[in-house]
Every structure is written in structure tokens, then in C-alpha cells.
Amino acid sequence: MKQLCIILLCALCGCTAAAKKTIQATGAVAETTLKVGGKLTKAAVVSTIDVAGTAFKKGVVTVVDSVNGVSRKVPWEEGLRVSKIQASRGPVEIVRGAQKIKGTADTVLRAGDVVQLQ
């Protein structure tokens, strides 16, 4: 009986040590996974903010359809013309700062312009 208790005690001690090492190893893997995942998530968020910031710095043109009241933002680029953002060739009014300009399909737009389709 005494030998059985010693064998059980040794088995339990060995199992506990093995279980402790497994838990430590699993914890280390989990910690590493969280650190790497966190760095990747942070990099993705920073990249998204950089792209959005670049687009914002680049500028937009707001297009307002006076018939139905729908407005949309179009990314501005060098040489952007009214013809590129307007399907129909109707009259156009461009608000640039405090100035209103009658526009045509060939009018070159600037960042921040508001194009009102008539």
C-alpha cells in the first residue's frame, strides 16, 4: 500500500510539472500571438488613417444635383473637369469660395469647389 501511495505521488508530481510547463508554453504562445496580432492591427489602422489623410489633403469637389437634392463628394485631381463628373450637358454653377461661376463641360475644377447641377 505504501508503494502504491509513493507511485501515485510521483505520478501526480510529474503530471503537475508537465501540466505547468504546458500551461507556461501555451501562455507564451498566446502572449506572442496577441503581441503580433496587436502590431498587425495597429499597422493596418495607421495605414488606413494615412490613406484617408492623404485623400483628405488632396481635396474633394462636392457635386449637388439641384433637381433631386442629392449631393456626393468626388476626389479632386489635377485637371478635373465638369465633364468627368457630370453625365448630362445641362447648365452648371460652381461655387468657389464666395464666388459663383457659370460653368461648362470644359471648366477645370479646383479642390473645394461645389458644383451645382441645374
Secondary structure, DSSP 8 states (H G I E B T S, - for coil): -HHHHHHHHHHHHHHHHHHHHHHHHHHHHHHHHHHHHHHHHHHHHHHHHHHHHHHHHH-EEEEEETTT--EEEEE--TT-BHHHH-SS---EEEEETTEEEEE-TT-B--TT-EEEE-
